[in-house]
Amino acid sequence: MQIKFFRAIWGMEEPTLSANLLKIKQAGYEGVEMMVPLEQTAREELRDLLEEFNLDLIASQWAASGSTFSDYLRSFEEHLYTNALLKPLFSNSQTGKDYYTLDQTTQLIQRAAEIAQETGVPVLHETHRGKFTFHTRNTEYFLQKFPDLRLAADFSHWCNVCESYLEDQPEIMALAISRVDHLHARVGHTQSAQVSDPRAPEWQEALQHHLNWWDAIVNTHRQKGTEVFTICPEFGPYPYMPEEPYSRQPLANLWEINLYMKDLLQKRYAQG
């Protein structure tokens, strides 16, 4: 099984999209994870740069908005259709709100599946605070309701929401792991969705819990014969990355941390 590593545009600091994508390419990533612009000129620029640098695209959906559910649904549809215009590997969607009703969330999941069928671009739903996947139990409900629902796993959020490393929820974790098609390799802990530096000794327990989940995800795909699996090390900038008071200097180097995570997992999963 080939594992492709992606870099999120989130947290990149070069002055232009071209410079950011070049840096991503030169660092050995196979692709970029980012939102496809709604505006045509910006979208065409992204398309051309992806071709120039020979980078794959995972299209993120996090910007859907609206003061009513109907408004949100229209925005959600617009972003998924726009993502599909650039033919990404898939859309990774932060879907809905944690306070939407079960019926409203059901509508969003069904609509995403319809758009995926119509466009040929799969839609994964990311486990994320504030979305319908904010919590293990809520996600379990929809995984059981929709046997074809697939996830992008960022379990750091669940550690934060549940204030635990989820040791007491093995059945839910096993179900979630069985539905994961993309991995956000960020390490969280019981009070935050991101440790300051996964290389530090004080965060090795948190890292090991995440590695155990990630190993299970990768092994699941190897066993079922998946040809390509995608991983995006996704440590992010402030306020995910803590800063020194007053000086506001980050506690660690974000670029280096994501490279460390990429290199760690490349070596860990090199065989097979």
C-alpha positions as CSV (number, residue, x, y, z in Angstrom):
1,M,0.0,0.0,0.0
2,Q,1.3,3.4,-0.9
3,I,0.9,6.1,1.7
4,K,0.8,9.7,0.4
5,F,1.6,12.6,2.7
6,F,-0.1,15.9,2.4
7,R,0.6,19.3,3.9
8,A,-2.3,21.6,5.0
9,I,-2.1,25.1,3.7
10,W,-3.3,26.1,7.2
11,G,-0.3,27.5,9.0
12,M,1.9,28.1,5.9
13,E,3.5,31.5,6.0
14,E,5.0,32.2,2.6
15,P,3.7,35.4,0.9
16,T,2.1,33.7,-2.1
17,L,0.2,30.5,-2.9
18,S,2.9,29.6,-5.4
19,A,5.7,30.0,-2.8
20,N,3.7,27.9,-0.3
21,L,3.1,25.1,-2.8
22,L,6.7,25.1,-3.9
23,K,7.9,24.8,-0.3
24,I,5.4,21.9,0.3
25,K,6.7,20.2,-2.9
26,Q,10.4,20.6,-1.9
27,A,9.7,19.2,1.5
28,G,8.7,15.9,0.0
29,Y,4.9,16.0,0.4
30,E,2.8,14.5,-2.4
31,G,0.0,17.0,-2.1
32,V,-1.8,19.8,-0.4
33,E,-5.0,19.9,1.7
34,M,-6.9,23.2,1.3
35,M,-10.2,24.8,0.4
36,V,-10.9,25.3,-3.3
37,P,-11.6,29.1,-3.8
38,L,-15.1,30.0,-4.7
39,E,-13.8,32.8,-6.9
40,Q,-12.9,31.6,-10.4
41,T,-9.6,33.4,-10.9
42,A,-8.2,32.2,-7.6
43,R,-9.5,28.7,-8.4
44,E,-7.8,28.7,-11.8
45,E,-4.6,29.8,-10.2
46,L,-4.7,26.9,-7.8
47,R,-5.4,24.5,-10.6
48,D,-2.5,25.7,-12.7
49,L,-0.1,25.6,-9.7
50,L,-1.1,22.1,-8.7
51,E,-0.3,21.0,-12.3
52,E,3.0,23.0,-12.3
53,F,4.2,21.4,-9.1
54,N,2.7,18.0,-9.7
55,L,0.8,18.0,-6.4
56,D,-2.3,16.1,-5.6
57,L,-5.2,17.9,-3.9
58,I,-7.4,17.1,-1.0
59,A,-10.2,19.7,-1.0
60,S,-11.2,20.8,2.5
61,Q,-14.7,22.1,3.4
62,W,-14.7,24.1,6.6
63,A,-16.2,27.5,5.5
64,A,-19.9,26.7,5.0
65,S,-21.9,29.2,6.9
66,G,-25.3,30.6,7.5
67,S,-27.5,32.1,10.2
68,T,-30.2,29.5,9.5
69,F,-30.0,25.9,8.6
70,S,-31.3,26.5,5.1
71,D,-28.5,29.1,4.5
72,Y,-25.9,26.8,5.8
73,L,-27.1,24.0,3.6
74,R,-26.9,26.2,0.5
75,S,-23.4,27.2,1.5
76,F,-22.4,23.6,2.2
77,E,-23.6,22.6,-1.2
78,E,-21.8,25.4,-2.9
79,H,-18.4,24.5,-1.3
80,L,-18.8,20.8,-2.2
81,Y,-19.7,21.5,-5.8
82,T,-16.8,24.0,-6.0
83,N,-14.3,21.5,-4.6
84,A,-15.3,19.0,-7.2
85,L,-14.4,21.4,-10.0
86,L,-10.7,20.7,-9.5
87,K,-11.2,16.9,-9.2
88,P,-9.5,16.4,-5.9
89,L,-8.9,12.9,-4.4
90,F,-11.9,13.7,-2.2
91,S,-13.5,16.5,-0.1
92,N,-12.7,16.5,3.6
93,S,-15.7,18.2,5.2
94,Q,-16.2,19.7,8.6
95,T,-19.9,19.1,8.4
96,G,-22.7,20.8,10.2
97,K,-22.9,22.1,13.8
98,D,-22.8,20.3,17.1
99,Y,-26.2,21.8,18.0
100,Y,-28.0,20.8,14.8
101,T,-30.8,18.3,15.2
102,L,-30.5,14.7,14.2
103,D,-32.8,15.4,11.3
104,Q,-30.8,18.4,10.1
105,T,-27.5,16.5,10.3
106,T,-29.1,13.6,8.4
107,Q,-30.0,16.0,5.6
108,L,-26.4,17.2,5.4
109,I,-25.0,13.7,5.2
110,Q,-27.5,12.6,2.6
111,R,-26.9,15.8,0.5
112,A,-23.1,15.2,0.7
113,A,-23.6,11.6,-0.5
114,E,-25.8,12.9,-3.4
115,I,-23.2,15.4,-4.4
116,A,-20.4,12.8,-4.2
117,Q,-22.4,10.5,-6.5
118,E,-23.2,13.3,-8.9
119,T,-19.6,14.7,-9.2
120,G,-17.6,11.5,-8.7
121,V,-15.7,13.1,-5.8
122,P,-16.1,11.3,-2.5
123,V,-16.9,13.3,0.6
124,L,-15.4,12.4,4.0
125,H,-16.6,13.9,7.2
126,E,-13.8,15.0,9.6
127,T,-14.0,14.3,13.3
128,H,-13.9,17.8,14.7
129,R,-15.2,19.9,17.6
130,G,-18.2,22.0,16.8
131,K,-19.4,19.7,14.0
132,F,-21.7,16.7,14.0
133,T,-18.7,14.5,14.7
134,F,-17.7,16.5,17.7
135,H,-18.2,13.6,20.1
136,T,-17.8,9.9,20.0
137,R,-21.4,9.0,20.8
138,N,-22.9,11.4,18.3
139,T,-20.6,10.1,15.6
140,E,-21.4,6.5,16.5
141,Y,-25.1,7.2,16.0
142,F,-24.6,8.4,12.4
143,L,-22.0,5.7,11.6
144,Q,-24.7,3.2,12.5
145,K,-27.4,5.1,10.6
146,F,-25.3,5.4,7.4
147,P,-23.3,2.3,6.7
148,D,-21.5,4.1,3.8
149,L,-20.5,7.1,5.8
150,R,-16.7,7.6,5.8
151,L,-14.5,9.6,8.1
152,A,-11.4,11.7,8.1
153,A,-9.9,11.0,11.5
154,D,-8.7,13.7,13.8
155,F,-9.1,12.0,17.1
156,S,-7.2,14.9,18.9
157,H,-10.6,16.6,19.1
158,W,-12.3,13.7,20.8
159,C,-9.5,13.6,23.4
160,N,-10.3,17.2,24.2
161,V,-14.1,16.9,24.2
162,C,-14.1,13.7,26.2
163,E,-11.3,14.8,28.5
164,S,-9.7,11.4,28.1
165,Y,-7.7,9.2,25.8
166,L,-10.9,7.3,25.1
167,E,-9.7,4.1,26.9
168,D,-13.2,3.5,28.1
169,Q,-14.8,3.6,24.6
170,P,-13.1,0.7,22.7
171,E,-16.2,-0.3,20.8
172,I,-16.9,3.2,19.5
173,M,-13.2,3.7,18.6
174,A,-13.2,0.4,16.7
175,L,-16.2,1.4,14.7
176,A,-14.8,4.8,13.9
177,I,-11.4,3.3,12.9
178,S,-13.1,0.9,10.5
179,R,-14.7,3.9,8.7
180,V,-11.6,6.1,8.3
181,D,-10.3,6.9,4.8
182,H,-8.0,9.8,5.6
183,L,-5.9,10.7,8.7
184,H,-5.0,14.0,10.2
185,A,-1.9,13.2,12.2
186,R,-2.1,15.7,15.0
187,V,-1.6,14.8,18.7
188,G,-4.1,16.2,21.2
189,H,-4.5,15.7,24.9
190,T,-7.3,15.8,27.5
191,Q,-7.4,19.6,27.7
192,S,-6.6,20.7,24.1
193,A,-6.7,19.4,20.5
194,Q,-2.9,20.0,20.1
195,V,0.1,19.3,22.2
196,S,2.8,22.0,22.1
197,D,5.5,19.7,20.7
198,P,5.0,15.9,20.1
199,R,8.8,15.4,20.4
200,A,8.8,16.5,24.0
201,P,9.0,13.8,26.7
202,E,6.0,15.2,28.6
203,W,3.8,14.4,25.6
204,Q,4.9,10.9,24.8
205,E,1.9,9.3,26.5
206,A,-0.4,11.4,24.3
207,L,1.6,10.5,21.2
208,Q,1.5,6.8,21.9
209,H,-2.3,6.8,22.2
210,H,-2.6,8.5,18.8
211,L,0.0,6.1,17.3
212,N,-2.0,3.2,18.4
213,W,-5.1,4.5,16.7
214,W,-3.2,5.4,13.6
215,D,-1.6,2.0,13.4
216,A,-5.0,0.4,13.6
217,I,-6.3,2.6,10.8
218,V,-3.3,1.8,8.5
219,N,-3.5,-1.9,9.3
220,T,-7.2,-1.9,8.4
221,H,-6.5,-0.5,5.0
222,R,-3.6,-2.9,4.4
223,Q,-5.7,-5.9,5.2
224,K,-8.5,-4.8,2.8
225,G,-6.0,-4.1,0.0
226,T,-6.3,-0.3,-0.3
227,E,-3.9,0.9,-2.9
228,V,-3.3,4.5,-1.7
229,F,-3.9,5.9,1.8
230,T,-3.5,9.6,2.7
231,I,-2.0,11.2,5.8
232,C,-1.9,14.9,6.6
233,P,0.3,16.0,9.6
234,E,-1.9,18.9,10.7
235,F,-0.4,20.7,13.6
236,G,-1.6,24.3,13.4
237,P,-0.7,27.8,14.3
238,Y,-2.0,29.9,17.2
239,P,-4.4,29.4,19.0
240,Y,-3.7,25.7,18.4
241,M,0.0,26.3,18.9
242,P,0.6,27.9,22.4
243,E,2.6,31.1,22.5
244,E,4.8,32.7,25.1
245,P,2.9,35.5,27.0
246,Y,3.7,39.0,25.9
247,S,6.2,38.2,23.3
248,R,3.7,35.9,21.5
249,Q,6.5,33.6,20.3
250,P,5.3,30.1,19.4
251,L,6.5,27.5,21.9
252,A,7.8,25.3,19.0
253,N,8.4,25.5,15.3
254,L,5.3,24.5,13.4
255,W,6.9,23.7,10.1
256,E,9.5,21.5,11.9
257,I,6.8,19.7,13.9
258,N,4.8,18.7,10.8
259,L,7.9,17.5,9.1
260,Y,8.8,15.5,12.1
261,M,5.4,13.9,12.1
262,K,5.7,13.1,8.4
263,D,9.1,11.6,8.7
264,L,8.1,9.6,11.8
265,L,5.1,8.0,10.1
266,Q,6.9,7.5,6.8
267,K,9.4,5.4,8.6
268,R,6.8,3.7,10.8
269,Y,4.7,2.6,7.8
270,A,7.5,2.1,5.3
271,Q,7.0,-1.7,5.1
272,G,3.9,-3.2,3.5
